[in-house]
Amino acid sequence: MNHKRYRRRNTMAFTVLAYFTLFAGVFMFCIGLYNADNLQLNEKGYYIAVMILVAVGAILTQKVTRDNAEDNDIIAEQEQERQMSSNRIPPSTKELS
């Protein structure tokens, strides 16, 4: 019986990048809030760009977390099926007289 091995949807680099995007956006937003005495037009554009970065980071982080959890469940299920199939005792082939 040929078992296909399930491949994860997200690489470790993509997962790290998703978390980095979220944290970098929040960090940059906090820096902007710390330095905001009075906002000029270019600073407002900066805040809009950072908020878009935070939104993309949040969506990516949620997707990566959900996909990784689903992948772990699928891989665990495949391992369990593989162990069950390897533990099965083949039926004996006794000749009836």
N, C-alpha and C positions, 0 to 999 in steps of 0.2 A: 504494500500500500504506500503510495507516494504522498507524503504530507508536505504541503506548502508552508513555508515559514512566513509568518506575518511580518511585514516591514513597517516600522514606525513612520508616522506621517511627518513628524517634526524632528529635525536633527538637533543636537545639543546646541549648535551655534545659533539656530533660529530661536530656540527657547531662551538662550542667554540674551540675544538681541531684543526679544520682546520685553523681557524684564528690564533691560538697560534703557530701552526707549521710554518706558513708563517712569522709571526713577529719574532719568535725565530730565524729562519734561517737568516733573514735580520739583526737582532741584532748581531748574532754571526759573520756574515760576516763583519759587521762594526767594531767589536772588533778586528778581524783579520787584517783588513786594517790599523787600528790605530797602531797596534803593529808590522807591517811589515816593518822592515828596510831592511833586506835581507832575502830572502826565502830559507829555507833548504828543503830537500826532504820531511820530515815529515810534514812541514807546507803546502807544495803543496798538500799533501794528505788531510790535514784538509780543505783546500779551496775547493777541489773537493767534499768532503763529505758535506760541508755546501752548496755548490751550488746545489747538488742533493736534499738536504733538502728544499732549497728555491723553486726548481722546483716542488717538490711534494706538498709543501705548497700552491704554486700558483695554481696548478691543482685542489687540494682539495677545495680551497677557491672558485674557479670558479664554480666547480661542486655543492658545497653546496649552493652558492648564486643562481645559476640557478634553482636547485631543489626546494629551498624554495620559489622562485618567482612563479614557476609553481604550487606548492602546494597551495599557497595563492590564485591563480587564480581558481584552481579547487574547493577549499573550498568555495570561494565566489560564484562561479557558482552554487554549490549545495545548498547553503543557499538561493540564489535567486529562484531556482526551488522549494525548500521547501516552501518558502513564497508564491510563486505563486500557488502552489497546495493547500495550506491551505486557501488561499483567494478565491478559486473558490466556486461558489455557486452551490450546487447540483441541478440538474434539478428537477422541481416540478413534483409531480406525481398526476396530476389532472385526475379525471375520466371523460371521455367524456360521456355525456348523449345522 
